[in-house]
Amino acid sequence: MPTNKRKKNTRMKAKTTHGYGSMKKNRGAGNRGGRGMAGTGKRADQKKPSIIKHEGKRYFGSFGFNRPQSKVKTPKIINLSEINEIILKTEAKEFDACKYDKVLGKGNLTQKIKVKAKSYSKLAKEKIEKVGGEAATC
């Protein structure tokens, strides 16, 4: 009748080396092939069947999902000084700023023009009307 073999750690309790000879031979993670998932990379195809057998298919890859983070939209703005430069180059009497979210009052206008935009700052509206222009909404 066959007898069950006792585990090595129960048989080697009194011995400090547990059957490895010198302590140097059984020291560190290099003896057991690294820590964690070390050695499961590009050239470890021969290792994968045994890992899958012991750990299961979920050992490799990433699982679950990351919640999409909300992106804060920064408003697109344009200053009166920029509008003035464009108007001087093109010599137009009307400026369409509908692609911008807001017109701000930095700088001055030198000509009477009609500006179309979604919104204006208080100062920008005052400066446009001061030169005799018109601040219309889109």
VEXNUTI-998908 format. One record per residue: residue in one letter; residue number from 1; x, z, y of N, C-alpha, C in turn. Coordinates in Angstrom, 2 decimals. Atoms other than C-alpha are relative to their C-alpha. Last residue first. Layout:
N
<res=a	n=NUM	n_c1=X	n_c3=Z	n_c2=Y	ca_c1=X	ca_c3=Z	ca_c2=Y	c_c1=X	c_c3=Z	c_c2=Y>
...
//
This chain:
138
<res=c	n=138	n_c1=0.14	n_c3=1.06	n_c2=1.02	ca_c1=-25.40	ca_c3=-33.36	ca_c2=85.75	c_c1=-1.36	c_c3=0.07	c_c2=-0.68>
<res=t	n=137	n_c1=-0.19	n_c3=-0.43	n_c2=1.40	ca_c1=-25.63	ca_c3=-31.24	ca_c2=88.90	c_c1=-0.23	c_c3=-1.15	c_c2=-0.95>
<res=a	n=136	n_c1=1.16	n_c3=0.25	n_c2=0.87	ca_c1=-25.07	ca_c3=-32.46	ca_c2=92.47	c_c1=0.31	c_c3=0.48	c_c2=-1.41>
<res=a	n=135	n_c1=-0.32	n_c3=-0.57	n_c2=1.30	ca_c1=-22.67	ca_c3=-31.06	ca_c2=95.10	c_c1=-1.24	c_c3=-0.12	c_c2=-0.90>
<res=e	n=134	n_c1=1.16	n_c3=-0.51	n_c2=0.73	ca_c1=-22.92	ca_c3=-33.31	ca_c2=98.17	c_c1=0.44	c_c3=0.49	c_c2=-1.38>
<res=g	n=133	n_c1=0.26	n_c3=0.58	n_c2=1.32	ca_c1=-20.29	ca_c3=-34.01	ca_c2=100.79	c_c1=-1.22	c_c3=0.63	c_c2=-0.65>
<res=g	n=132	n_c1=1.13	n_c3=0.90	n_c2=-0.10	ca_c1=-20.24	ca_c3=-33.26	ca_c2=104.52	c_c1=-0.36	c_c3=-0.66	c_c2=-1.33>
<res=v	n=131	n_c1=-0.50	n_c3=1.32	n_c2=-0.40	ca_c1=-16.76	ca_c3=-31.75	ca_c2=104.62	c_c1=-1.14	c_c3=-1.00	c_c2=0.13>
<res=k	n=130	n_c1=-0.66	n_c3=-0.15	n_c2=-1.29	ca_c1=-18.30	ca_c3=-28.22	ca_c2=104.62	c_c1=0.52	c_c3=-1.35	c_c2=0.53>
<res=e	n=129	n_c1=1.02	n_c3=0.17	n_c2=-1.03	ca_c1=-20.66	ca_c3=-29.19	ca_c2=101.76	c_c1=0.59	c_c3=0.11	c_c2=1.42>
<res=i	n=128	n_c1=0.53	n_c3=1.36	n_c2=0.11	ca_c1=-17.74	ca_c3=-29.72	ca_c2=99.37	c_c1=-1.00	c_c3=-0.26	c_c2=1.12>
<res=k	n=127	n_c1=-1.01	n_c3=0.94	n_c2=-0.50	ca_c1=-15.98	ca_c3=-26.56	ca_c2=100.61	c_c1=-0.48	c_c3=-1.45	c_c2=-0.05>
<res=e	n=126	n_c1=-0.12	n_c3=-0.14	n_c2=-1.46	ca_c1=-19.09	ca_c3=-24.39	ca_c2=100.21	c_c1=0.96	c_c3=-1.04	c_c2=0.57>
<res=k	n=125	n_c1=1.22	n_c3=0.57	n_c2=-0.57	ca_c1=-19.76	ca_c3=-25.68	ca_c2=96.67	c_c1=0.06	c_c3=0.03	c_c2=1.53>
<res=a	n=124	n_c1=-0.09	n_c3=1.46	n_c2=0.16	ca_c1=-16.15	ca_c3=-25.00	ca_c2=95.68	c_c1=-1.21	c_c3=-0.67	c_c2=0.64>
<res=l	n=123	n_c1=-0.96	n_c3=0.53	n_c2=-0.97	ca_c1=-16.27	ca_c3=-21.47	ca_c2=97.12	c_c1=0.08	c_c3=-1.53	c_c2=-0.07>
<res=k	n=122	n_c1=0.60	n_c3=-0.13	n_c2=-1.33	ca_c1=-19.43	ca_c3=-20.55	ca_c2=95.17	c_c1=0.88	c_c3=-0.65	c_c2=1.07>
<res=s	n=121	n_c1=-0.22	n_c3=-1.34	n_c2=-0.53	ca_c1=-17.99	ca_c3=-21.86	ca_c2=91.92	c_c1=-0.57	c_c3=0.01	c_c2=1.42>
<res=y	n=120	n_c1=-0.98	n_c3=-0.13	n_c2=-1.07	ca_c1=-19.64	ca_c3=-24.97	ca_c2=90.62	c_c1=0.25	c_c3=1.47	c_c2=0.28>
<res=s	n=119	n_c1=0.11	n_c3=-1.19	n_c2=-0.84	ca_c1=-21.58	ca_c3=-25.95	ca_c2=87.52	c_c1=1.15	c_c3=0.06	c_c2=0.99>
<res=k	n=118	n_c1=0.94	n_c3=-0.92	n_c2=0.65	ca_c1=-22.37	ca_c3=-28.96	ca_c2=85.33	c_c1=-0.21	c_c3=1.26	c_c2=0.83>
<res=a	n=117	n_c1=-0.60	n_c3=-0.89	n_c2=1.00	ca_c1=-20.73	ca_c3=-31.46	ca_c2=87.68	c_c1=-1.07	c_c3=0.92	c_c2=-0.59>
<res=k	n=116	n_c1=0.98	n_c3=-0.36	n_c2=1.02	ca_c1=-21.51	ca_c3=-34.40	ca_c2=90.00	c_c1=0.70	c_c3=0.85	c_c2=-1.06>
<res=v	n=115	n_c1=-0.59	n_c3=-0.48	n_c2=1.25	ca_c1=-19.46	ca_c3=-34.60	ca_c2=93.19	c_c1=-1.12	c_c3=0.39	c_c2=-0.95>
<res=k	n=114	n_c1=1.04	n_c3=-0.61	n_c2=0.82	ca_c1=-20.60	ca_c3=-36.74	ca_c2=96.17	c_c1=0.64	c_c3=0.37	c_c2=-1.34>
<res=i	n=113	n_c1=0.33	n_c3=0.62	n_c2=1.30	ca_c1=-17.82	ca_c3=-37.39	ca_c2=98.63	c_c1=-1.14	c_c3=0.74	c_c2=-0.68>
<res=k	n=112	n_c1=1.38	n_c3=-0.34	n_c2=0.34	ca_c1=-16.91	ca_c3=-36.81	ca_c2=102.31	c_c1=-0.34	c_c3=-0.74	c_c2=-1.31>
<res=q	n=111	n_c1=1.04	n_c3=1.00	n_c2=-0.24	ca_c1=-13.14	ca_c3=-37.02	ca_c2=102.46	c_c1=-1.37	c_c3=0.54	c_c2=-0.37>
<res=t	n=110	n_c1=-0.30	n_c3=0.65	n_c2=-1.28	ca_c1=-10.19	ca_c3=-34.63	ca_c2=102.81	c_c1=-1.06	c_c3=-1.03	c_c2=0.36>
<res=l	n=109	n_c1=0.36	n_c3=1.41	n_c2=0.02	ca_c1=-11.26	ca_c3=-32.15	ca_c2=100.15	c_c1=0.29	c_c3=-0.59	c_c2=1.37>
<res=n	n=108	n_c1=0.99	n_c3=0.48	n_c2=-0.97	ca_c1=-9.44	ca_c3=-28.84	ca_c2=99.93	c_c1=-0.30	c_c3=-1.47	c_c2=-0.23>
<res=g	n=107	n_c1=-0.32	n_c3=1.22	n_c2=-0.73	ca_c1=-7.52	ca_c3=-26.82	ca_c2=97.34	c_c1=-1.12	c_c3=-0.40	c_c2=0.95>
<res=k	n=106	n_c1=-1.40	n_c3=0.00	n_c2=-0.42	ca_c1=-8.73	ca_c3=-24.31	ca_c2=94.78	c_c1=0.33	c_c3=-1.34	c_c2=0.65>
<res=g	n=105	n_c1=-0.26	n_c3=0.26	n_c2=-1.41	ca_c1=-12.54	ca_c3=-24.17	ca_c2=94.79	c_c1=1.44	c_c3=0.05	c_c2=0.44>
<res=l	n=104	n_c1=-0.47	n_c3=-1.18	n_c2=-0.73	ca_c1=-13.39	ca_c3=-24.50	ca_c2=91.12	c_c1=0.49	c_c3=-0.39	c_c2=1.38>
<res=v	n=103	n_c1=-0.87	n_c3=0.43	n_c2=-1.10	ca_c1=-15.54	ca_c3=-27.16	ca_c2=89.43	c_c1=0.36	c_c3=1.26	c_c2=0.78>
<res=k	n=102	n_c1=0.16	n_c3=-0.61	n_c2=-1.33	ca_c1=-16.96	ca_c3=-26.04	ca_c2=86.08	c_c1=0.99	c_c3=-0.59	c_c2=1.00>
<res=d	n=101	n_c1=1.02	n_c3=-1.04	n_c2=-0.01	ca_c1=-17.61	ca_c3=-27.24	ca_c2=82.54	c_c1=-0.25	c_c3=0.54	c_c2=1.40>
<res=y	n=100	n_c1=-0.54	n_c3=-1.34	n_c2=-0.25	ca_c1=-15.76	ca_c3=-30.53	ca_c2=82.84	c_c1=-1.14	c_c3=1.00	c_c2=0.03>
<res=k	n=99	n_c1=-0.75	n_c3=-0.36	n_c2=1.20	ca_c1=-17.02	ca_c3=-33.77	ca_c2=81.25	c_c1=0.68	c_c3=1.36	c_c2=0.14>
<res=c	n=98	n_c1=0.90	n_c3=-0.51	n_c2=1.04	ca_c1=-19.68	ca_c3=-33.92	ca_c2=83.97	c_c1=0.72	c_c3=0.37	c_c2=-1.29>
<res=a	n=97	n_c1=-0.74	n_c3=-1.06	n_c2=0.70	ca_c1=-17.04	ca_c3=-34.24	ca_c2=86.72	c_c1=-0.86	c_c3=0.61	c_c2=-1.10>
<res=d	n=96	n_c1=0.79	n_c3=-0.52	n_c2=1.12	ca_c1=-18.29	ca_c3=-37.59	ca_c2=88.08	c_c1=0.85	c_c3=1.01	c_c2=-0.78>
<res=f	n=95	n_c1=-0.84	n_c3=-0.48	n_c2=1.10	ca_c1=-16.76	ca_c3=-38.26	ca_c2=91.50	c_c1=-0.88	c_c3=0.63	c_c2=-1.06>
<res=e	n=94	n_c1=0.71	n_c3=-0.89	n_c2=0.92	ca_c1=-18.45	ca_c3=-40.39	ca_c2=94.17	c_c1=0.93	c_c3=0.39	c_c2=-1.14>
<res=k	n=93	n_c1=0.85	n_c3=-0.86	n_c2=-0.82	ca_c1=-17.15	ca_c3=-42.18	ca_c2=97.26	c_c1=-0.78	c_c3=1.00	c_c2=-0.85>
<res=a	n=92	n_c1=1.43	n_c3=0.01	n_c2=0.37	ca_c1=-14.23	ca_c3=-43.83	ca_c2=95.45	c_c1=-0.76	c_c3=0.97	c_c2=0.91>
<res=e	n=91	n_c1=0.79	n_c3=0.27	n_c2=-1.21	ca_c1=-10.82	ca_c3=-44.56	ca_c2=97.04	c_c1=-1.50	c_c3=-0.13	c_c2=-0.31>
<res=t	n=90	n_c1=1.01	n_c3=1.01	n_c2=0.35	ca_c1=-9.18	ca_c3=-44.63	ca_c2=93.56	c_c1=-0.84	c_c3=-0.45	c_c2=1.19>
<res=k	n=89	n_c1=-0.57	n_c3=1.13	n_c2=0.75	ca_c1=-5.93	ca_c3=-42.90	ca_c2=94.50	c_c1=-1.02	c_c3=-1.11	c_c2=-0.22>
<res=l	n=88	n_c1=-0.94	n_c3=0.72	n_c2=-0.87	ca_c1=-7.36	ca_c3=-40.69	ca_c2=97.26	c_c1=0.60	c_c3=-1.20	c_c2=-0.71>
<res=i	n=87	n_c1=0.78	n_c3=0.75	n_c2=-0.99	ca_c1=-10.35	ca_c3=-39.74	ca_c2=95.06	c_c1=0.92	c_c3=-0.82	c_c2=0.92>
<res=i	n=86	n_c1=0.61	n_c3=1.13	n_c2=0.71	ca_c1=-8.07	ca_c3=-38.73	ca_c2=92.17	c_c1=-0.76	c_c3=-0.89	c_c2=0.98>
<res=e	n=85	n_c1=-1.07	n_c3=0.94	n_c2=0.38	ca_c1=-5.93	ca_c3=-36.54	ca_c2=94.44	c_c1=-0.57	c_c3=-1.24	c_c2=-0.66>
<res=n	n=84	n_c1=-0.46	n_c3=0.66	n_c2=-1.22	ca_c1=-9.03	ca_c3=-34.93	ca_c2=96.01	c_c1=1.10	c_c3=-1.02	c_c2=-0.30>
<res=i	n=83	n_c1=1.02	n_c3=1.00	n_c2=-0.34	ca_c1=-10.53	ca_c3=-34.15	ca_c2=92.58	c_c1=0.45	c_c3=-0.81	c_c2=1.22>
<res=e	n=82	n_c1=-0.15	n_c3=1.08	n_c2=0.98	ca_c1=-7.28	ca_c3=-32.42	ca_c2=91.60	c_c1=-1.01	c_c3=-1.12	c_c2=0.29>
<res=s	n=81	n_c1=-1.26	n_c3=0.69	n_c2=-0.31	ca_c1=-7.30	ca_c3=-30.34	ca_c2=94.81	c_c1=0.22	c_c3=-1.18	c_c2=-0.96>
<res=l	n=80	n_c1=0.25	n_c3=0.97	n_c2=-1.08	ca_c1=-10.98	ca_c3=-29.52	ca_c2=94.25	c_c1=1.25	c_c3=-0.78	c_c2=0.36>
<res=n	n=79	n_c1=-0.06	n_c3=-0.52	n_c2=-1.37	ca_c1=-10.07	ca_c3=-27.86	ca_c2=90.96	c_c1=-0.27	c_c3=-1.10	c_c2=1.01>
<res=i	n=78	n_c1=-0.72	n_c3=0.90	n_c2=-0.90	ca_c1=-11.15	ca_c3=-28.88	ca_c2=87.47	c_c1=-0.07	c_c3=0.59	c_c2=1.39>
<res=i	n=77	n_c1=0.22	n_c3=-0.14	n_c2=-1.45	ca_c1=-12.24	ca_c3=-26.68	ca_c2=84.60	c_c1=0.80	c_c3=-1.06	c_c2=0.74>
<res=k	n=76	n_c1=-0.81	n_c3=1.02	n_c2=-0.66	ca_c1=-12.72	ca_c3=-27.03	ca_c2=80.86	c_c1=-0.33	c_c3=0.05	c_c2=1.49>
<res=p	n=75	n_c1=0.69	n_c3=1.00	n_c2=-0.82	ca_c1=-14.08	ca_c3=-23.77	ca_c2=79.50	c_c1=0.97	c_c3=-0.98	c_c2=0.64>
<res=t	n=74	n_c1=-0.45	n_c3=-0.19	n_c2=-1.38	ca_c1=-12.17	ca_c3=-22.05	ca_c2=76.71	c_c1=-0.65	c_c3=-1.10	c_c2=0.85>
<res=k	n=73	n_c1=-0.21	n_c3=1.24	n_c2=-0.73	ca_c1=-14.18	ca_c3=-22.02	ca_c2=73.51	c_c1=0.43	c_c3=0.31	c_c2=1.42>
<res=v	n=72	n_c1=0.48	n_c3=-0.16	n_c2=-1.36	ca_c1=-13.71	ca_c3=-18.88	ca_c2=71.46	c_c1=0.34	c_c3=-1.26	c_c2=0.77>
<res=k	n=71	n_c1=-0.99	n_c3=0.45	n_c2=-0.97	ca_c1=-13.32	ca_c3=-19.83	ca_c2=67.83	c_c1=-0.61	c_c3=0.11	c_c2=1.39>
<res=s	n=70	n_c1=0.60	n_c3=0.70	n_c2=-1.14	ca_c1=-15.36	ca_c3=-17.81	ca_c2=65.38	c_c1=1.09	c_c3=-0.36	c_c2=1.00>
<res=q	n=69	n_c1=-0.06	n_c3=-0.80	n_c2=-1.22	ca_c1=-13.47	ca_c3=-16.98	ca_c2=62.22	c_c1=-0.59	c_c3=-0.81	c_c2=1.16>
<res=p	n=68	n_c1=-0.45	n_c3=0.78	n_c2=-1.16	ca_c1=-14.55	ca_c3=-18.65	ca_c2=59.01	c_c1=-0.06	c_c3=0.86	c_c2=1.26>
<res=r	n=67	n_c1=1.07	n_c3=0.20	n_c2=-0.94	ca_c1=-14.77	ca_c3=-16.02	ca_c2=56.28	c_c1=0.51	c_c3=-0.83	c_c2=1.17>
<res=n	n=66	n_c1=-0.27	n_c3=-0.67	n_c2=-1.27	ca_c1=-12.06	ca_c3=-16.55	ca_c2=53.75	c_c1=-1.13	c_c3=-0.30	c_c2=0.95>
<res=f	n=65	n_c1=-0.02	n_c3=0.81	n_c2=-1.21	ca_c1=-13.13	ca_c3=-17.44	ca_c2=50.24	c_c1=0.33	c_c3=0.87	c_c2=1.19>
<res=g	n=64	n_c1=0.79	n_c3=-0.52	n_c2=-1.10	ca_c1=-12.89	ca_c3=-16.23	ca_c2=46.69	c_c1=0.07	c_c3=-0.92	c_c2=1.20>
<res=f	n=63	n_c1=1.43	n_c3=-0.04	n_c2=0.26	ca_c1=-10.09	ca_c3=-17.11	ca_c2=44.34	c_c1=-0.72	c_c3=0.61	c_c2=1.19>
<res=s	n=62	n_c1=0.63	n_c3=-0.94	n_c2=-0.92	ca_c1=-6.48	ca_c3=-18.12	ca_c2=44.56	c_c1=-1.50	c_c3=-0.12	c_c2=-0.15>
<res=g	n=61	n_c1=0.89	n_c3=0.53	n_c2=-1.04	ca_c1=-4.56	ca_c3=-19.73	ca_c2=41.75	c_c1=-0.55	c_c3=1.09	c_c2=0.89>
<res=f	n=60	n_c1=-0.56	n_c3=0.98	n_c2=-0.92	ca_c1=-3.09	ca_c3=-18.39	ca_c2=38.52	c_c1=-1.05	c_c3=-0.41	c_c2=1.03>
<res=y	n=59	n_c1=-1.32	n_c3=-0.46	n_c2=-0.42	ca_c1=-3.99	ca_c3=-15.18	ca_c2=36.67	c_c1=0.59	c_c3=-0.93	c_c2=1.06>
<res=r	n=58	n_c1=0.05	n_c3=-0.38	n_c2=-1.42	ca_c1=-7.69	ca_c3=-16.18	ca_c2=36.56	c_c1=1.34	c_c3=0.53	c_c2=0.51>
<res=k	n=57	n_c1=-0.14	n_c3=1.17	n_c2=-0.88	ca_c1=-7.15	ca_c3=-18.08	ca_c2=33.30	c_c1=0.05	c_c3=0.37	c_c2=1.47>
<res=g	n=56	n_c1=1.22	n_c3=0.75	n_c2=-0.26	ca_c1=-6.56	ca_c3=-14.92	ca_c2=31.25	c_c1=0.24	c_c3=-1.10	c_c2=1.02>
<res=e	n=55	n_c1=0.60	n_c3=-0.37	n_c2=-1.27	ca_c1=-3.78	ca_c3=-12.31	ca_c2=31.29	c_c1=-1.33	c_c3=-0.69	c_c2=0.27>
<res=h	n=54	n_c1=0.02	n_c3=-1.44	n_c2=-0.25	ca_c1=-2.51	ca_c3=-12.30	ca_c2=27.71	c_c1=-0.81	c_c3=0.38	c_c2=1.24>
<res=k	n=53	n_c1=0.50	n_c3=-0.71	n_c2=1.17	ca_c1=-3.33	ca_c3=-15.82	ca_c2=26.50	c_c1=-0.15	c_c3=1.49	c_c2=0.30>
<res=i	n=52	n_c1=1.44	n_c3=0.23	n_c2=0.05	ca_c1=-2.94	ca_c3=-17.36	ca_c2=29.97	c_c1=-0.61	c_c3=0.77	c_c2=-1.17>
<res=i	n=51	n_c1=0.59	n_c3=-0.75	n_c2=-1.12	ca_c1=0.51	ca_c3=-15.79	ca_c2=30.29	c_c1=-1.51	c_c3=-0.13	c_c2=-0.04>
<res=s	n=50	n_c1=-0.01	n_c3=-1.41	n_c2=0.37	ca_c1=1.50	ca_c3=-17.02	ca_c2=26.80	c_c1=-0.60	c_c3=0.87	c_c2=1.11>
<res=p	n=49	n_c1=0.94	n_c3=-0.29	n_c2=1.09	ca_c1=0.35	ca_c3=-20.57	ca_c2=27.58	c_c1=-0.04	c_c3=1.48	c_c2=-0.39>
<res=k	n=48	n_c1=1.41	n_c3=-0.07	n_c2=-0.37	ca_c1=2.07	ca_c3=-20.51	ca_c2=31.00	c_c1=-0.96	c_c3=0.27	c_c2=-1.16>
<res=k	n=47	n_c1=0.47	n_c3=-1.37	n_c2=-0.06	ca_c1=5.61	ca_c3=-19.64	ca_c2=29.94	c_c1=-1.52	c_c3=0.11	c_c2=0.13>
<res=q	n=46	n_c1=-0.09	n_c3=-0.54	n_c2=1.36	ca_c1=6.64	ca_c3=-23.13	ca_c2=28.78	c_c1=-0.53	c_c3=1.43	c_c2=-0.04>
<res=d	n=45	n_c1=1.09	n_c3=0.51	n_c2=0.82	ca_c1=5.30	ca_c3=-24.53	ca_c2=32.06	c_c1=0.05	c_c3=0.55	c_c2=-1.43>
<res=a	n=44	n_c1=0.42	n_c3=-1.03	n_c2=0.96	ca_c1=7.63	ca_c3=-22.23	ca_c2=34.00	c_c1=-1.15	c_c3=-0.47	c_c2=-0.88>
<res=r	n=43	n_c1=-0.59	n_c3=0.30	n_c2=1.29	ca_c1=9.64	ca_c3=-24.84	ca_c2=35.91	c_c1=-0.42	c_c3=0.99	c_c2=-1.08>
<res=k	n=42	n_c1=-0.03	n_c3=1.42	n_c2=0.32	ca_c1=7.48	ca_c3=-24.94	ca_c2=39.05	c_c1=0.50	c_c3=-0.29	c_c2=-1.42>
<res=g	n=41	n_c1=0.04	n_c3=1.10	n_c2=-0.97	ca_c1=6.67	ca_c3=-21.26	ca_c2=39.34	c_c1=0.08	c_c3=-1.37	c_c2=-0.63>
<res=t	n=40	n_c1=1.18	n_c3=0.79	n_c2=0.40	ca_c1=5.73	ca_c3=-18.51	ca_c2=36.92	c_c1=-0.12	c_c3=-1.23	c_c2=0.87>
<res=g	n=39	n_c1=-0.27	n_c3=0.86	n_c2=1.12	ca_c1=9.20	ca_c3=-16.91	ca_c2=37.00	c_c1=-1.20	c_c3=-0.82	c_c2=-0.46>
<res=a	n=38	n_c1=-1.30	n_c3=0.68	n_c2=-0.04	ca_c1=8.22	ca_c3=-14.01	ca_c2=39.19	c_c1=0.18	c_c3=-0.84	c_c2=-1.24>
<res=m	n=37	n_c1=0.16	n_c3=1.38	n_c2=0.46	ca_c1=4.49	ca_c3=-13.26	ca_c2=39.08	c_c1=1.30	c_c3=-0.78	c_c2=0.06>
<res=g	n=36	n_c1=1.23	n_c3=0.70	n_c2=-0.34	ca_c1=4.95	ca_c3=-9.50	ca_c2=39.26	c_c1=-0.06	c_c3=-1.39	c_c2=-0.59>
<res=r	n=35	n_c1=1.18	n_c3=-0.80	n_c2=-0.32	ca_c1=8.53	ca_c3=-8.34	ca_c2=39.02	c_c1=-1.19	c_c3=-0.89	c_c2=0.29>
<res=g	n=34	n_c1=0.43	n_c3=-0.05	n_c2=-1.39	ca_c1=11.38	ca_c3=-10.13	ca_c2=37.29	c_c1=-1.24	c_c3=0.87	c_c2=0.17>
<res=g	n=33	n_c1=0.37	n_c3=1.31	n_c2=-0.53	ca_c1=12.08	ca_c3=-11.23	ca_c2=33.74	c_c1=-0.52	c_c3=0.01	c_c2=1.42>
<res=r	n=32	n_c1=1.36	n_c3=0.37	n_c2=0.44	ca_c1=12.04	ca_c3=-7.85	ca_c2=31.96	c_c1=-0.49	c_c3=-1.29	c_c2=0.66>
<res=n	n=31	n_c1=0.11	n_c3=-0.13	n_c2=1.44	ca_c1=15.80	ca_c3=-7.25	ca_c2=32.10	c_c1=-1.38	c_c3=-0.44	c_c2=-0.51>
<res=g	n=30	n_c1=-0.59	n_c3=1.20	n_c2=0.59	ca_c1=16.00	ca_c3=-8.56	ca_c2=35.62	c_c1=-0.09	c_c3=0.01	c_c2=-1.51>
<res=a	n=29	n_c1=1.05	n_c3=0.98	n_c2=0.26	ca_c1=13.55	ca_c3=-5.85	ca_c2=36.70	c_c1=0.55	c_c3=-1.28	c_c2=-0.62>
<res=g	n=28	n_c1=0.44	n_c3=0.94	n_c2=-1.04	ca_c1=16.16	ca_c3=-3.14	ca_c2=36.46	c_c1=-1.01	c_c3=-1.02	c_c2=-0.46>
<res=r	n=27	n_c1=0.23	n_c3=-0.45	n_c2=-1.36	ca_c1=18.08	ca_c3=-1.34	ca_c2=33.70	c_c1=-0.53	c_c3=-1.13	c_c2=0.87>
<res=n	n=26	n_c1=1.46	n_c3=-0.06	n_c2=-0.16	ca_c1=17.85	ca_c3=-1.86	ca_c2=29.96	c_c1=-0.40	c_c3=0.39	c_c2=1.41>
<res=k	n=25	n_c1=0.65	n_c3=1.16	n_c2=0.62	ca_c1=21.43	ca_c3=-3.00	ca_c2=29.24	c_c1=-1.51	c_c3=-0.04	c_c2=0.28>
<res=k	n=24	n_c1=-0.14	n_c3=1.20	n_c2=-0.83	ca_c1=23.03	ca_c3=-0.62	ca_c2=31.71	c_c1=-0.82	c_c3=-1.16	c_c2=-0.53>
<res=m	n=23	n_c1=1.12	n_c3=0.03	n_c2=-0.95	ca_c1=21.63	ca_c3=2.37	ca_c2=29.81	c_c1=0.05	c_c3=-1.24	c_c2=0.89>
<res=s	n=22	n_c1=-0.36	n_c3=-0.48	n_c2=-1.34	ca_c1=24.06	ca_c3=1.61	ca_c2=26.99	c_c1=-1.20	c_c3=-0.11	c_c2=0.94>
<res=g	n=21	n_c1=-1.44	n_c3=-0.20	n_c2=-0.14	ca_c1=22.54	ca_c3=1.21	ca_c2=23.55	c_c1=0.30	c_c3=0.59	c_c2=1.36>
<res=y	n=20	n_c1=-0.61	n_c3=1.15	n_c2=-0.70	ca_c1=19.01	ca_c3=-0.16	ca_c2=23.83	c_c1=1.51	c_c3=0.14	c_c2=0.13>
<res=g	n=19	n_c1=-0.44	n_c3=1.05	n_c2=0.90	ca_c1=17.50	ca_c3=2.10	ca_c2=21.15	c_c1=0.63	c_c3=-1.20	c_c2=0.67>
<res=h	n=18	n_c1=1.12	n_c3=0.64	n_c2=0.71	ca_c1=15.43	ca_c3=4.31	ca_c2=23.42	c_c1=0.43	c_c3=-1.22	c_c2=-0.80>
<res=t	n=17	n_c1=-0.12	n_c3=1.45	n_c2=-0.18	ca_c1=18.50	ca_c3=5.07	ca_c2=25.62	c_c1=-1.13	c_c3=-0.77	c_c2=-0.66>
<res=t	n=16	n_c1=0.10	n_c3=0.39	n_c2=-1.41	ca_c1=17.80	ca_c3=8.75	ca_c2=26.21	c_c1=0.01	c_c3=-1.51	c_c2=0.18>
<res=k	n=15	n_c1=-1.15	n_c3=0.79	n_c2=-0.39	ca_c1=17.07	ca_c3=9.52	ca_c2=22.56	c_c1=-0.18	c_c3=-0.50	c_c2=1.44>
<res=a	n=14	n_c1=-1.13	n_c3=-0.87	n_c2=-0.31	ca_c1=14.67	ca_c3=12.37	ca_c2=21.90	c_c1=1.19	c_c3=-0.77	c_c2=0.54>
<res=k	n=13	n_c1=0.27	n_c3=-0.96	n_c2=-1.07	ca_c1=11.52	ca_c3=10.24	ca_c2=22.15	c_c1=1.23	c_c3=0.84	c_c2=0.38>
<res=m	n=12	n_c1=-1.23	n_c3=-0.19	n_c2=-0.76	ca_c1=12.81	ca_c3=7.25	ca_c2=20.16	c_c1=-0.13	c_c3=1.06	c_c2=1.09>
<res=r	n=11	n_c1=-1.13	n_c3=-0.28	n_c2=0.89	ca_c1=10.20	ca_c3=7.11	ca_c2=17.39	c_c1=1.25	c_c3=0.40	c_c2=0.76>
<res=t	n=10	n_c1=0.25	n_c3=-1.27	n_c2=0.67	ca_c1=7.23	ca_c3=7.45	ca_c2=19.73	c_c1=1.16	c_c3=0.39	c_c2=-0.91>
<res=n	n=9	n_c1=-0.11	n_c3=-1.11	n_c2=-0.96	ca_c1=8.60	ca_c3=4.81	ca_c2=22.11	c_c1=-0.32	c_c3=1.34	c_c2=-0.65>
<res=k	n=8	n_c1=-1.39	n_c3=-0.36	n_c2=-0.29	ca_c1=9.30	ca_c3=2.39	ca_c2=19.24	c_c1=0.07	c_c3=1.22	c_c2=0.91>
<res=k	n=7	n_c1=-0.54	n_c3=0.64	n_c2=-1.21	ca_c1=5.73	ca_c3=2.35	ca_c2=17.99	c_c1=1.39	c_c3=0.53	c_c2=0.31>
<res=r	n=6	n_c1=0.19	n_c3=-0.75	n_c2=-1.24	ca_c1=5.12	ca_c3=3.53	ca_c2=14.43	c_c1=0.63	c_c3=-0.74	c_c2=1.18>
<res=k	n=5	n_c1=-1.27	n_c3=-0.30	n_c2=-0.65	ca_c1=4.91	ca_c3=0.92	ca_c2=11.70	c_c1=-0.29	c_c3=0.74	c_c2=1.30>
<res=n	n=4	n_c1=-0.10	n_c3=0.49	n_c2=-1.38	ca_c1=1.69	ca_c3=1.11	ca_c2=9.73	c_c1=1.32	c_c3=0.44	c_c2=0.62>
<res=t	n=3	n_c1=0.16	n_c3=-1.05	n_c2=-1.01	ca_c1=2.13	ca_c3=1.63	ca_c2=6.00	c_c1=0.15	c_c3=-0.61	c_c2=1.38>
<res=p	n=2	n_c1=-0.87	n_c3=0.06	n_c2=-1.17	ca_c1=1.52	ca_c3=-1.05	ca_c2=3.39	c_c1=-0.28	c_c3=1.14	c_c2=0.98>
<res=m	n=1	n_c1=0.83	n_c3=0.00	n_c2=-1.18	ca_c1=0.00	ca_c3=0.00	ca_c2=0.00	c_c1=0.88	c_c3=0.00	c_c2=1.25>
//
